Amino acid sequence: MDTTHDELTHRAAALDQPTHHHIDGGDEPGGGPTFPVVSPRDGRVLAEVANGGQAEVDAAVAAARRAFDSGPWPRLSPADRGRALLRLADLLEEHRTDLALTVSLEMGKPVTVAHTIELRAAIATFRWYGQLTDKLTDEIPHTDPAALALVTREPVGVVGAVVPWNFPLTLAAWKIAPALAAGCTVVLKPSETTPLSALTLGRLATEAGLPPGVLNVVTGEGPATGRALGLHTDVDVLAFTGSTAVGRHFLRYAADSNLKRVWLELGGKSPNIVLPDAPDLDRAATAAAWGIFFNQGQMCTAPSRLLVHSSIAERVTEAVVEHARALCVGDPLDPATTMGPLAGTAHLERVLEHVGTARGQGARLRTGGSRTLQGTGGAFLEPTVFDRVDPSSRLAREEVFGPVLAVLTFDDPDEAVALANDSDYGLAAGLWTADLSTAHRMARALRAGTVWVNCYEEGDLTVPFGGMKQSGNGRDKSAHALEKYTELKTTWIQL
């Protein structure tokens, strides 16, 4: 972004943020209960946003049901659905700077990161699925010559999508785009921390030509709005990204309602393993630092456990510490900022509690560990590195969801795999080695949905994303994501 701090601050102050639910192709009138959206940048209230409950969820689901049962969207040709998604991608591109500013204000992501990574990913997702819609095929199995068998994929119906605050547009796109491509209709419930960007997305979808009711956005607090969506008997599929604890609630809601399918992308405690023969230890350290401090460590795939061979542990740890100290923590609207605030004061306090516990359990603090820039009113934390971490400690086992790295050591590859797999989670893992056989053997042994070798957080929309164990089920991204939003139907015709 070729824009100054002052220019971005002025533009952000002038944004006209939507504050009402987007249901059945329009913004719902105000007048009901609201909740404040507080910026972690300075603690100021950005807007008072509609706080939806059962009535609003009922209205949104009813609109989605009408749009699916009798509206044009599921009956459009796949090419026409694709063209609508491509128009939405173009509108996101047109509004890219303002959306990046909104995300930055809502959750503290540096605006350059929001613009170059968050918006790029969201736009690419709608484009990718928009281009995929008319390239899918059904099956005609070879069977009895006296019969014709057809296996077709049909849209599942009304999809409820509940997404978190750390990547509010990217993760929404990962749910919405494949669901719409399949011919489903959607009710999106964004995090109460980041509703403004989602409401703008709803408006842009209608502007792109999506028929009324195809994409609805209901804002509100999780225990009420999310629960109402999870229990709704007219929702056919619920897709959720968030904490493992809340994922359990959605499984219970499904059991207590209509047994809807629930697809979960949950927490992680991802290991990043560095062997002595890593092709470039400096690059491994750089990637480790980038992975844990990017987005203020608020990523389910963050490599929060750095597992380093004891013979190189000090060298690698010191390199990561140097990267941490070089980060520029500051105003997310400043293009020079490389690490903004955490998503809010309450979240900051939870992360600081983990820091205090780690100190009490004997881990050695190498850098960071304290709140900073308190005079701004923002939720800023120094990038933090601990070593000498006990594998049984909370820091080694629990998801912190902040810029806090735990360094553990091992003496041989088998021990590294055992340490890596000794977790309730199985979302992602990293591995650094120059030996091809070691890379294949260890990647197969790691219980994780994604394994990066000699890199971290790389990939594109052609590959699926999701976890094992308590990191969830199902996959976002790639053509495999369509499996969550379609039903297989067999038609047998006796000739």
C-alpha positions in Angstrom: 0.0 0.0 0.0 1.5 3.3 -1.1 -0.2 5.4 1.5 1.0 7.2 4.6 -0.1 6.7 8.2 -1.9 10.0 8.3 -3.8 9.3 5.1 -4.9 5.9 6.3 -6.0 7.2 9.7 -8.0 9.9 8.0 -9.6 7.4 5.6 -10.4 5.0 8.4 -12.2 7.8 10.4 -14.4 8.5 7.4 -15.6 5.0 6.8 -19.4 4.5 6.8 -19.7 1.2 8.6 -22.9 -1.0 8.3 -24.4 -1.9 11.6 -27.6 -3.8 10.8 -28.2 -7.4 9.8 -28.2 -8.2 6.1 -31.2 -10.4 5.5 -33.0 -11.4 2.3 -31.0 -9.0 0.2 -31.3 -5.9 2.4 -30.2 -4.3 5.6 -32.7 -4.9 8.4 -34.0 -1.7 10.1 -32.4 -0.8 13.4 -34.1 -0.1 16.8 -33.3 -3.4 18.5 -30.6 -4.4 21.0 -27.0 -3.6 20.0 -23.5 -4.4 21.2 -20.4 -2.3 20.9 -17.5 -3.1 18.5 -14.4 -2.0 20.3 -11.1 -1.4 18.5 -8.1 -3.1 20.1 -6.0 -0.3 18.5 -7.1 2.3 21.1 -10.0 0.9 23.0 -12.5 3.2 21.3 -16.0 2.1 20.2 -16.2 1.8 16.4 -19.9 1.2 16.2 -23.0 -0.1 17.9 -24.0 -3.2 15.9 -27.3 -5.1 15.9 -27.4 -7.9 18.4 -29.4 -10.6 16.8 -31.3 -13.3 18.7 -33.8 -16.0 17.8 -36.1 -13.8 15.8 -33.3 -12.5 13.6 -31.8 -16.0 13.1 -35.3 -17.3 12.2 -35.7 -14.5 9.7 -32.3 -15.1 8.1 -32.8 -18.9 7.9 -36.3 -18.5 6.5 -34.9 -16.2 3.8 -32.2 -18.7 3.0 -34.8 -21.6 2.9 -37.0 -19.7 0.5 -34.0 -18.8 -1.7 -33.0 -22.5 -1.8 -36.5 -24.1 -2.1 -38.0 -21.8 -4.7 -35.4 -19.2 -5.7 -33.2 -19.1 -8.8 -29.8 -19.7 -7.2 -29.8 -23.6 -7.0 -31.4 -23.7 -10.4 -28.9 -21.4 -12.2 -26.4 -23.0 -14.5 -23.1 -23.6 -12.8 -21.5 -21.0 -15.1 -24.0 -18.3 -14.1 -23.4 -19.0 -10.4 -19.7 -18.8 -11.2 -20.1 -15.4 -12.9 -21.8 -14.1 -9.8 -19.0 -15.2 -7.5 -16.5 -13.6 -9.9 -18.4 -10.3 -9.7 -18.3 -10.5 -6.0 -14.5 -11.0 -6.1 -14.3 -7.9 -8.4 -16.2 -5.8 -5.9 -14.0 -7.0 -3.0 -11.0 -5.9 -5.1 -12.7 -2.5 -5.7 -13.3 -2.0 -2.0 -10.0 -3.6 -0.9 -8.4 -0.7 0.9 -11.6 0.2 2.9 -12.1 -3.5 3.8 -8.5 -3.8 4.9 -8.9 -0.7 7.1 -12.1 -2.2 8.6 -10.4 -5.4 9.5 -7.4 -3.5 10.9 -9.7 -1.4 13.1 -11.8 -4.4 14.2 -9.1 -6.8 15.2 -5.8 -5.1 15.1 -4.2 -6.7 12.1 -1.6 -4.4 10.5 -3.3 -2.7 7.6 -0.6 -3.8 5.2 -1.2 -7.4 6.2 -4.9 -7.0 5.9 -4.5 -5.5 2.4 -1.8 -7.8 1.0 -2.7 -11.2 2.7 -6.3 -11.2 4.2 -8.0 -9.5 1.3 -5.9 -11.2 -1.3 -6.9 -14.6 0.2 -10.6 -13.7 0.4 -10.7 -12.4 -3.2 -8.7 -15.4 -4.5 -11.2 -17.7 -2.8 -14.3 -16.3 -4.5 -12.4 -16.2 -7.8 -11.2 -19.8 -7.5 -14.6 -21.2 -6.7 -16.2 -18.9 -9.3 -14.0 -20.5 -11.9 -14.6 -24.0 -10.7 -18.4 -24.2 -10.7 -18.8 -25.3 -14.4 -15.9 -27.7 -14.3 -17.3 -30.3 -11.9 -18.6 -33.6 -13.2 -20.9 -36.3 -12.0 -20.5 -40.1 -12.4 -21.9 -42.8 -14.6 -20.6 -46.0 -13.1 -20.0 -49.1 -15.4 -22.7 -51.5 -14.2 -25.3 -53.9 -15.5 -25.7 -53.3 -19.2 -29.5 -53.5 -18.7 -29.4 -50.4 -16.4 -28.1 -46.9 -16.3 -26.7 -45.7 -13.0 -26.1 -42.0 -12.2 -24.2 -40.6 -9.2 -24.9 -36.9 -8.9 -23.8 -34.3 -6.4 -26.7 -32.0 -5.2 -26.5 -28.9 -3.0 -27.3 -29.8 0.6 -29.5 -26.8 1.3 -29.2 -24.1 3.9 -25.7 -23.7 5.3 -25.0 -21.9 8.6 -21.4 -20.5 8.8 -19.9 -19.3 12.0 -16.5 -17.8 11.7 -13.9 -16.2 14.1 -12.3 -12.9 14.3 -8.7 -13.7 13.5 -9.2 -13.8 9.7 -12.8 -12.5 9.4 -13.0 -12.3 5.6 -10.7 -15.1 4.6 -12.3 -17.7 6.8 -15.8 -16.5 5.8 -14.8 -16.9 2.2 -13.5 -20.4 2.8 -17.0 -21.4 4.0 -19.2 -19.2 1.8 -17.6 -19.6 -1.6 -17.8 -23.4 -1.9 -21.2 -23.5 -0.4 -22.5 -20.9 -3.0 -20.6 -22.6 -5.8 -22.5 -25.9 -4.9 -25.8 -24.1 -5.1 -26.5 -23.7 -1.4 -27.7 -20.7 0.4 -25.9 -19.3 3.5 -26.5 -17.6 6.8 -23.2 -16.2 8.1 -22.7 -15.4 11.7 -19.4 -13.5 12.2 -17.6 -13.0 15.5 -19.0 -10.2 17.6 -15.4 -8.9 17.6 -15.4 -8.4 13.8 -18.9 -7.9 12.4 -18.3 -4.8 10.3 -16.3 -6.5 7.5 -18.8 -9.3 7.3 -21.7 -7.0 7.0 -19.9 -5.2 4.2 -19.4 -8.5 2.5 -23.1 -9.2 2.7 -23.9 -5.9 1.0 -21.3 -6.5 -1.7 -22.8 -9.9 -2.4 -26.2 -8.4 -3.1 -24.6 -5.7 -5.2 -22.8 -8.5 -7.2 -26.2 -9.9 -8.1 -26.7 -12.7 -5.7 -30.5 -13.1 -5.3 -32.2 -12.2 -2.1 -31.7 -14.7 0.7 -28.7 -16.4 -0.9 -26.2 -14.8 1.5 -27.5 -13.5 4.8 -25.4 -12.0 7.6 -26.7 -12.0 11.2 -24.6 -10.3 13.9 -24.7 -11.1 17.6 -23.1 -12.7 20.5 -22.2 -16.4 20.3 -24.2 -17.8 23.3 -27.4 -16.4 21.8 -27.0 -15.9 18.1 -24.6 -18.8 17.4 -26.7 -21.1 19.6 -29.9 -20.2 17.7 -28.2 -21.0 14.4 -26.7 -24.3 15.7 -30.1 -25.5 17.0 -32.2 -24.4 14.0 -34.0 -27.3 12.4 -34.0 -25.6 9.0 -30.2 -25.4 8.8 -28.9 -28.4 6.9 -25.2 -28.0 7.5 -23.2 -26.0 10.1 -19.6 -25.0 9.3 -17.6 -23.6 12.2 -14.1 -22.3 12.7 -13.1 -21.5 16.2 -12.2 -23.0 19.6 -12.5 -26.6 20.4 -14.7 -25.8 23.4 -17.3 -24.0 21.2 -17.0 -26.8 18.6 -18.3 -29.2 21.2 -21.4 -27.0 21.7 -22.2 -27.1 18.0 -22.0 -30.9 18.0 -24.5 -30.9 20.9 -26.7 -28.5 19.1 -26.9 -30.8 16.1 -27.7 -33.8 18.4 -30.4 -31.8 20.1 -32.0 -30.5 16.9 -32.1 -32.1 13.4 -28.8 -34.1 13.4 -27.4 -31.6 10.9 -23.9 -32.2 9.7 -21.3 -30.1 11.6 -18.0 -29.4 10.0 -15.3 -28.1 12.5 -12.0 -26.4 12.1 -10.8 -26.0 15.6 -7.7 -25.2 17.6 -4.1 -26.2 17.2 -0.8 -26.5 19.0 1.3 -26.9 16.0 4.8 -28.3 16.2 7.6 -27.0 14.1 10.5 -29.5 14.0 14.1 -28.4 13.1 16.6 -31.2 12.6 20.4 -30.5 12.6 20.6 -31.2 8.8 18.0 -28.5 8.0 19.1 -26.9 4.7 19.2 -23.4 6.1 19.0 -22.8 9.9 18.6 -19.1 9.5 15.7 -19.6 7.1 14.1 -22.1 9.5 14.5 -19.5 12.4 13.0 -16.8 10.2 10.0 -18.9 9.3 9.5 -20.0 13.0 9.5 -16.3 14.1 7.2 -15.3 11.2 4.8 -18.1 11.9 4.3 -17.4 15.6 4.3 -13.6 15.4 2.3 -13.1 12.2 -1.2 -11.9 13.0 0.0 -11.4 16.6 0.1 -15.2 16.9 -3.6 -15.4 16.6 -3.7 -18.3 14.2 -4.8 -21.8 14.7 -1.9 -23.0 12.6 0.7 -20.9 14.5 3.8 -23.0 15.1 3.6 -22.3 18.8 5.9 -25.3 19.7 9.3 -25.0 18.2 11.0 -28.5 18.6 14.7 -28.1 18.0 17.5 -30.7 18.1 19.5 -30.1 21.3 22.7 -29.7 19.2 21.4 -26.5 17.5 18.8 -25.4 20.0 20.7 -22.3 21.3 21.6 -21.1 17.8 18.1 -21.4 16.5 16.5 -19.9 19.6 18.8 -16.9 19.6 18.0 -16.3 16.0 14.2 -16.4 16.7 14.8 -14.0 19.6 16.6 -11.6 17.4 13.7 -11.6 14.9 11.2 -11.0 17.8 13.2 -8.0 19.0 13.3 -6.5 15.5 9.5 -6.5 15.1 7.8 -3.1 15.1 4.9 -3.3 17.5 2.5 -0.4 17.0 -0.5 1.2 15.5 -2.0 -1.2 12.9 -2.9 1.8 10.6 0.8 2.6 10.3 2.4 0.9 7.3 5.6 0.5 9.2 3.9 -1.7 11.9 4.7 -5.4 11.7 2.8 -6.5 14.7 -0.4 -4.8 15.9 -2.4 -5.3 19.1 -4.1 -8.5 20.2 -7.9 -8.7 19.4 -8.9 -7.1 22.7 -8.1 -6.4 26.3 -9.9 -9.5 27.6 -7.9 -11.7 25.1 -4.7 -9.9 26.1 -5.3 -10.8 29.8 -5.8 -14.5 28.9 -2.5 -14.5 27.0 -0.7 -12.8 29.8 -2.1 -15.4 32.2 -0.4 -18.1 30.1 2.8 -16.1 30.3 2.6 -15.9 34.0 1.9 -19.6 34.3 4.8 -20.5 32.1 7.1 -18.5 34.3 5.7 -20.3 37.4 6.2 -23.7 35.8 9.9 -23.1 35.2 10.2 -22.0 31.6 12.9 -19.5 30.8 11.7 -16.2 29.3 14.1 -15.2 26.5 12.3 -12.0 25.4 9.1 -10.2 25.7 6.4 -11.3 28.1 4.9 -7.9 29.0 2.2 -5.5 27.9 3.4 -2.5 25.9 2.2 0.8 24.5 -0.3 1.0 27.4 -0.7 4.8 26.8 -2.5 4.1 23.5 -5.4 2.3 25.2 -4.7 -0.6 22.9 -4.1 -4.3 23.7 -0.4 -4.6 22.8 1.9 -7.4 23.9 5.6 -7.8 23.3 6.5 -10.8 21.1 7.5 -13.5 23.6 9.8 -16.5 23.5 10.3 -19.1 26.2 12.8 -22.0 26.2 13.4 -24.8 28.6 9.7 -25.6 28.4 8.5 -28.8 30.1 6.5 -30.9 27.6 3.9 -31.5 30.2 3.4 -27.8 31.0 0.4 -25.7 30.0 2.5 -23.7 27.6 3.5 -26.8 25.7 0.0 -28.3 25.7 -2.6 -25.5 25.6 -3.4 -23.2 22.7 -2.4 -19.7 23.8 -3.5 -17.9 20.6 -1.0 -15.1 21.0 2.6 -14.2 20.1 4.1 -16.6 22.6 6.6 -19.3 21.5 7.5 -22.4 23.5 10.9 -23.9 22.6 11.4 -27.6 23.4 14.4 -29.8 22.6 14.9 -33.4 21.4 17.8 -35.7 20.7 16.6 -37.9 17.7 13.9 -37.8 15.1 11.7 -40.4 16.8 11.6 -38.4 19.9 10.7 -35.3 17.9 7.7 -37.1 16.3 6.6 -38.4 19.7 6.8 -34.9 21.2 4.9 -33.5 18.2 2.1 -36.0 18.4 1.8 -35.7 22.2 -1.1 -33.3 21.8 -4.9 -33.2 21.7 -4.6 -31.2 18.5 -3.6 -32.2 15.0 -4.0 -29.2 12.7 -0.6 -28.5 11.2 3.1 -29.2 11.6 6.4 -28.0 10.2 9.6 -30.1 9.5 13.0 -28.9 8.4 15.5 -31.4 7.0 17.6 -31.9 3.9 17.1 -35.6 3.9 14.3 -36.7 1.5 13.7 -40.1 3.2 13.6 -38.4 6.6 11.1 -35.9 5.3 8.8 -38.5 3.9 9.0 -40.8 6.9 8.4 -38.1 9.5 5.7 -36.4 7.5 3.8 -39.7 7.4 4.2 -40.2 11.1 3.0 -36.7 12.1 -0.7 -36.6 13.0 -1.6 -33.4 11.4 -3.9 -32.3 8.6 -1.1 -30.3 6.9 2.7 -30.9 7.1 5.0 -28.2 5.7 8.6 -29.3 4.8 11.3 -26.7 4.7 8.7 -24.0 4.8 5.7 -22.9 6.9 2.2 -21.5 6.0 2.7 -22.1 2.3 0.1 -23.3 -0.1 -2.8 -22.2 -2.3 -6.5 -23.0 -3.0 -5.7 -26.2 -4.8 -4.9 -28.1 -1.5 -7.3 -28.9 1.3 -7.0 -27.4 4.8 -8.2 -29.0 8.1 -7.2 -31.0 11.1 -7.2 -34.3 12.9 -8.0 -35.2 16.5 -9.5 -32.3 18.4 -8.5 -29.9 15.6 -11.7 -30.8 13.8 -13.0 -32.6 10.7 -13.7 -31.9 7.1 -11.7 -29.7 4.9 -11.8 -26.1 3.7 -10.2 -25.0 0.4 -9.8 -27.0 -2.8 -12.4 -29.0 -4.6 -12.7 -31.2 -1.5 -14.5 -28.4 0.3 -17.5 -29.0 -1.9 -18.0 -32.3 -0.3 -19.2 -30.5 2.8 -22.0 -28.7 1.0 -23.3 -31.5 -1.3 -25.2 -34.7 -1.0 -24.5 -37.8 -3.2 -27.6 -39.1 -5.0 -27.8 -42.4 -6.8 -30.3 -42.8 -9.6 -30.8 -46.3 -11.0 -32.7 -46.6 -14.3 -33.7 -50.0 -15.5 -33.5 -50.0 -19.3 
